[in-house]
Amino acid sequence: MDKTSLFSRLEDEVKKVIGKYAPDSRALEVTAEILREEVEHYDWVGFYIAEPEDEELVLGPFAGEETEHVRIDYGDGICGQSADSGETFTVQDVEEEENYLSCSPEVKSEIVVPVFQAGEFRGEIDIDSHELSPFGPEDERFLESLARELAPFF
């Protein structure tokens, strides 16, 4: 199945999860599990919740290996850079990134998508992959769409 078809199917599946669990934050947990299981190059899927008063991200639901990065300051690593800029960051080779916080030596690439609600930064979707250069424009569009759908759960 090509990425566009896969992502379309998964977006429908996540919308069903949202309907089932709203307003429970379990929607994020189930979504992380679905994405990790269904997308071959999504080896770690997590959500970081913004704590703007502390300029910090706090790890929320995730699927994958445990991480020591349960709190990340704005500006630190890819997640922190995305929090500062409000932009999606796609890093195809983490070894080329100076400000990278390593979660695992197996991680080769990362994509981070900010989540906004009513114009306010609420958190992020963070995806790690064990492959080099797996993320394309389809991943960005899909995850940015999911960020809009999932914003009420942050």
C-alpha positions in Angstrom: 0.0 0.0 0.0 1.4 3.4 -0.9 1.8 6.1 1.8 -1.1 8.3 0.6 -3.5 5.4 0.8 -2.1 4.2 4.1 -2.3 7.6 5.7 -5.8 8.2 4.4 -6.9 4.9 6.0 -5.1 5.8 9.3 -6.6 9.2 9.4 -10.1 7.7 9.2 -9.1 5.2 11.9 -7.8 8.0 14.2 -11.0 9.9 13.7 -12.9 6.9 15.0 -10.6 6.7 18.0 -11.2 10.3 18.7 -14.9 9.8 18.6 -14.7 6.8 20.8 -12.5 8.3 23.5 -13.4 12.0 23.5 -12.8 13.8 25.7 -10.5 11.2 27.4 -6.8 11.6 26.7 -6.6 7.9 26.0 -7.2 8.9 22.4 -3.5 10.0 22.3 -2.3 6.6 23.7 -4.4 4.6 21.3 -3.3 6.8 18.4 0.4 6.4 19.3 -0.1 2.6 19.3 -1.9 2.6 15.9 0.7 4.7 14.2 3.6 2.6 15.5 2.0 -0.6 14.5 0.7 0.5 11.1 3.5 2.6 9.7 6.6 0.6 9.1 9.1 3.4 9.6 7.5 4.9 12.8 9.5 3.1 15.4 8.7 5.4 18.3 5.6 7.6 18.4 5.0 10.0 21.2 3.2 13.2 22.3 4.9 16.0 24.2 2.6 18.3 26.1 3.6 22.0 26.4 4.0 23.7 29.8 4.4 27.2 28.5 4.9 28.8 32.0 8.0 26.7 32.4 8.9 26.7 28.6 9.1 23.0 28.8 7.7 19.9 27.1 6.5 17.0 29.2 6.2 13.5 27.7 2.7 12.3 27.4 1.4 9.0 25.9 3.9 7.2 23.6 4.4 3.8 21.9 7.9 2.4 21.8 10.9 2.1 24.0 11.2 4.1 27.2 13.0 7.4 26.9 14.9 9.4 29.4 13.6 12.6 27.7 10.5 13.0 29.8 11.0 16.8 30.1 12.6 18.9 27.3 13.3 22.6 27.5 12.1 24.8 24.6 15.1 25.1 22.3 16.7 21.8 23.2 16.8 19.1 20.6 14.5 18.8 17.6 11.4 18.9 19.9 12.6 22.0 21.6 13.4 23.7 18.3 9.9 23.0 17.1 8.4 24.3 20.3 10.4 27.6 19.8 9.6 28.0 16.2 6.1 26.5 15.9 7.3 24.7 12.8 7.5 21.1 11.7 11.0 19.7 11.8 12.0 16.8 9.6 15.5 15.5 10.2 16.4 12.7 7.7 19.8 11.9 9.5 20.0 12.8 13.1 23.8 12.5 13.1 23.9 15.7 10.9 21.9 17.6 13.5 24.0 19.5 16.1 21.1 20.1 18.6 19.9 16.5 18.6 18.9 14.7 21.9 19.5 11.0 21.4 16.8 8.7 22.6 18.4 5.5 21.3 21.4 4.7 19.2 19.0 3.0 16.8 17.3 6.2 15.9 18.4 7.5 12.5 15.7 10.2 11.7 13.0 12.2 13.4 10.0 14.3 12.5 8.3 16.7 15.0 5.0 18.4 14.3 3.7 21.1 16.6 0.1 21.1 17.8 -1.9 24.3 18.1 -5.4 24.9 19.4 -6.9 28.4 18.9 -3.5 29.6 17.8 -1.9 28.5 21.1 1.0 26.0 21.1 -0.2 22.9 23.0 2.4 20.3 22.3 3.9 18.0 19.6 3.8 14.8 17.8 7.2 13.2 17.8 8.2 10.3 15.5 11.5 8.5 15.5 12.6 6.1 12.8 15.4 3.5 12.7 15.7 4.2 8.9 17.6 7.0 7.2 15.5 9.5 5.2 12.1 7.7 5.5 10.0 10.9 5.9 8.4 12.6 2.9 5.9 15.3 2.2 3.2 12.7 2.7 4.3 12.1 6.3 4.3 15.9 7.0 0.8 16.4 5.6 -0.6 13.4 7.4 1.0 14.3 10.8 0.0 18.0 10.4 -3.6 16.9 9.7 -3.5 14.6 12.8 -2.1 17.5 14.9 -5.2 19.5 14.1 -7.5 16.6 14.9 -5.8 15.7 18.1 -5.3 19.3 19.5 -8.3 19.1 21.9 -6.6 16.2 23.7 -3.5 18.2 24.6 
